[in-house]
Amino acid sequence: MAAETSPQTWNTILQQAIQFKASDIHIEPRGIDWQVRLRIDGLLRELPIAPDISRERLSNFIKVMADLDISEKRLPQDGQIKTEINQQSIQLRVSTMPVLHGEKIVLRLTGHYTDFDDTLSALGMNAAQEDLMMGALQQSSGLILVTGPTGSGKSRTLYTCLNILNDGQRNICAIEDPIEIEYPGIQQIPIHTKAGFDYPHALRALLRQDPDVIMIGEIRDRTTAQIALEASRTGHLILASLHTTSALGSIARLHGLGIDQADLLEELRLASAQRLLRQRCPSCHGSGVLCDTCHQKSYLGRIAVHEVLPMTAKLREAFYIGHSLGTIKKQLSQMGFKSIDEEAQSLIAQGITDEAEVQRVLGLNDIRKHHE
């Protein structure tokens, strides 16, 4: 049998990644051997690959497509690939890293999400949460924060919000590092930190471009946060992601960056937090016999679990008075706010996911005891 060519092996890997709806492809040296793993529903799964092509040949092929230096193997490199498979446009963010037995390549599939829904229910928000988010999006100005760890689906939520606003009557702009999804009708600005074009520089320049809505890929520092607040105060609707574990924690996080709490409370319209949970396979979960539908994993696809916190007059007052975080949480519970772990418990009760998955993602030692 003739040995496979690099394009054939590459197409096989990419087709498998698309078939399994993988978010990332890991190509890893393993001594004299190598392996490919796909991140599917948040977890890595090894992909059997024919051993009749060298990893170096495949790595060089990928580097050429990503316009990287094939002779440079001692330093990390980053690039992008735009390609087409099965008449579907695909974009991949490429990262190389020197490791013990060669170079590891990780490719993030970023450009194949084109099916944005006009409603937030497709993201896992319940009716009450969707109403709160839609209310915030209808404001002409203010700050909306979407929080959670890396890989929790924040970008998907932000883009769905932009899609809702994208009616052709607004100048909608997004500042990203990097641009994960090309979206028509939205002006997308890539960050080039090495060239000195960071989030603060981009935001200052963008405010001279007559924007109505600005999406900030991530608030990382005090300067970015301060400019975002000032833009909100001068009549712009700002959507941004932030790395915090809870919606309420976003206030403490920005205060910790040096933002005046009173200014933040005045401009903040809503903060949400989210995680991605694997859903039970409808065909076999709990049956004791795994099926091909979920590839013998008992789970099929993921759903986002959210907590959505609107900034109300009562909540502002609680912060102004200086109530403790415990007191504020108690007040929120009395007002009907449900935390992300309470919302996850609801998904368990509905049979959408299970306790083991919620424990894995949220890190709760005993979910039931947590709510007693």
N, C-alpha and C positions, 0 to 999 in steps of 0.2 A: 504494500500500500504506500502511495506517495505521501511524503510528509506534508503536513498542513502548512500553508503560508501564513504570514502574520495577519493579513487582512481576513483570512478565513477564521482564524482563532479569535481575532478581535470581534468579528461579526457574531460568532457563537456566544461569546461572553456578553455582548451588548443585547443580543436577542433574549438571552436568559434573564438578564437584568430587567428588561422591559416586561417580559412575561410574568416575572415574579413581583413586579412593581417595587423593585429595589430602589433605595435612596442613594446608596453608595456601592462602589465596586472597590475591593481591596485586592491588589496584586502583590503578593508577598514572597520574598526569597525564603527558602527553608533548607539551608545547607546547599547541597548540589541540586536539590529539587525546588519546586515552587508551588504555590497554591493560589486559588482565587476564592475570595469569600464575598458574598453579597449581604448587605444590610437590609433585611426584610422585616417590616413591622418593628423596627428598632433593634433587632438582634442579628448578629452575624451568622451566616450559614455557608458552609463550604460547598463549592461548586466543582464537581469532577471535570477536569480538563485533560484532553489527550496530551501525553507527555512528549509528543514528537515535534515540538518546537521549543527552542530555548527561551527562557524568560528574557534574556538580554535582547534577542531579536524583537520580541513583542514590546519590551520597554522602549527600544529605539523607535519602533513604529509609532507608538503612542506619543513619544516626545516630538517626533517630526510633525504629527498632526496638531500638536499643541504649540508648535513653534518654539520648542525648548532646545537647549544646547545638548546634543546627544553625547558630547565628549565630557560634559561636566557631571561627575558622579559623586563628588565630595561635598557638595552644597545642596540644600533644598532648592527646588524651583517650583514656580506656579505658572499655570497657563490655562487656556480654554480650548475646547474642541466643539465645533459646530458640525454636525453630520446629519444624515438622514437614513432611516432604516424603516422598511415596510411603509414607505411614503409618509413617515412621521418625522418631523423635525426634532432633533435631539441636541441639547447643549450639555456639556460636561465641564465642570471645574476640575482641573488637574493639579495634584500636589505630589511632588516627589520628595523622598526623604532617604538619606544614606543610613543604612542599618548594618547589622553585623555581617550578613552574607550578601550584600549588594545594595540595591535600592528598592524601597517599597513605594508603590504608586497607589494613591487613593483618588478615585474619580467620583465626584458628586454629580448626580443627574439633576440638572436644574431647569432645563427648558422644556420638559414634556408635560407640564401641568397647564393645560389650556382650557380646562373645563370648570372655570370659576362659576359658582352658583350665585344667583341674584339674592339669595337669602342666606342667613347665617345658620339656619337649622342644619344645612348640609355639613357644617363643621362640628356639629354636636351640641350647639347651644339649644337649650329648651326655650319655650315660648316667652317666658318671663325675661330670660337673659337677652333674647333677641330684641325684645321691646326696649330694654334699657340701652342696648348698643345702638339701635336705630334712633332712639331719642338723642343720644350724644352725637351721632353722625349728622343729624339735622341741624345742629348748631352751626352758626356761621363762623364761630371762633372758639378757641379753647384747646385743651390738651387731652388727648386720649392715649392711655398707656396700655400696651399689651405685653404682659410679662411671663416669664417662665425660663427654664434652662435651655441650653442649646438642644435643638432637635425636638422641641415640644410643639412645633407647628405654628410659631408666632408669625412667620412670613406669610404663610397661607391665610391666616386670619387677617393680617393687614391688607393683603392684596384683595381679599374678598370685600373688605370695607371700601377699598379704592374702587373696586368694580361697581359697588352700589352707588358711589358718588360720581362715577364716570358717565355723565349724561351729555357731554359735549358742550356744556355751558360753563364749565369750570376749568381753570388752569391747574391741573393736578400734577405735582412733581414729586419724585421719589429720589432720595439720596441713599445710596447703598454701597456696601463694601463686602463682597462684590455684588453686582447685579445678578440675582438668582434666576429671575424669570423675565423675559422680554414681554412687555405688555403694551399693545397698541392703545393710543389715546392718552398715555401717561408719559410725561417727560422724565426719563430716568437718567440720573447723574451718577457716574461711577467715581468712587473715591480713589485717589492716587497718593497715598501717604508719602511714598518715597519722593515724589515730586513736590511735596509740601501742600498738596490739595487734600486737606482732611475735612472732617465734618464741619468744624467751625468756619473754615474758609468757604466751603460749599454753601452753607446756610446763609452767610453774609452776602455772597454773590447772588444766591437764588432770590433773596428778598427784593432785589432790584429787577426781577423778572416778572413782576406782577402775579404772584401765585395766589390761588384761593385755598388750596389744600397742599400740605407738605407732609410727606411720609419720611421719617428718619429711621434708617435701618437699625440703628442702635444708639442709645444715649450712653456714652462711655465716660464722659468727664464733665466737670463743672461748666466749662465754657459752652459746650454743646447744649447742655441743659438750660443755661441762662439765656442763650440766644433763642432757643425754642420757646421759652416762657415769654420773652419779649415779643416774638413773632405772634404768639397767641394773643398777647395783650393788644397788639396793633391790628387785630381783625383777621387773623389767619387760623384755619383749623389745622392743628398739628396732630399727626398720628405717629407714634414711636414705639419701638420695643425697648425693653429694659430687662436686665437679668436680675430678677428677684424670685423668691419662692412663693410669694403671695401678693394679691392685689393691694392689701393694706401695707405690705412691706415696701411697696414702691414709694410711698411717702417718706418713710425712714431712709430709704436708699438715696433719694434725691437730696434730702436734708443732709445726709452724710457726705454728699458731694459738694456741699457748701451752698445749697439753694435755700433761700429764706422760706421758711415754712408757710408764712402768711401769704407770700406771693404765689407759692405753689397751690395752696388751697383755693385761692381766688381763681386761678386759671384751669385747674384740673376739673374735667367734666366727668371722667370715668376711668377706672383702672380695672383691668381684668388679668387673671392668671390662668394658665392652662398646662395640661400634660396630655400625652398621647397614651391611650390604653389599648392593648390588643383586645379584639372582640372574639367572643366564643364562636367557634365554627358552628353554623346552624345545622350542619349535616351530622356531625359526630361528637361534639363536645359533651362529655359526661356519659357517653354510651359505652365506653370501654373499648371500642373498636375505631381506630383512626381511619380517616378516609383520604382519597386522593385530592379532594376539593381543597383541603388546607395543607396538602403535601405532608400528611401525617404529623401535623404540629398542634392540632386541637384548637388553633386560633386562626382567624381569617380576617385580615385587614385591621385597621385601628380607628378609634374614635377619640376625639378630643373631649376631655372633661374640663369644664370651665368654672371659675367663680367670677362674678361680674359685680363690681362695686361702684355704684354711682356716687358722685360727690354731692351730697344733699346739705341743706342748711343745718340740719341737726348734727351731721357728722362734722361739718366745719366748726360748729359751736363747741363740740366735744374736744376738738383739738385746741381751739382757742382757750378754753377753760383750763386745759392741761390735764385732762383725765388720763389715767394710766391706760396702757394698751389693753390690759385685761378688761377694764371697765368699758372701753370702746368696743371690744369684741362682744361683750355681753349686750351692749346696746344694739349693735348690728344684728345679733341673733334675734333680739326682740322685734326688730324692724323687718325680719323675714329674710335677712341675708344668709346664704348658705355657703360655707367654705368649700374648697375644692375636694376635701376628703369626704364631706357630707354629700356632695354631688356624686362622688365616686360610689359611695354606699348606695345611692339611689340606682346607679347603673347596675350594681350587683343584684339588687332586688328585682330589677327588670329582666335579669338574665342576659344582659348585653355583654358583661364581662364577669370575672370572678374575683374572689378575695385574694387568691395568690397573685394575680396580675396587679391588682391595686397595691398590694404590699410591695411588690417588686418595683413599681414605678414611684409610689409616694413614700415608701420607706416607713410605713406604719407597722409597729411590732404586733399590735393587736387592734384591728380596726374596730371590732365591736366594743371593746373596752374603751377605746378612744372616744366613743360617743356616749358612754354611760354617764 
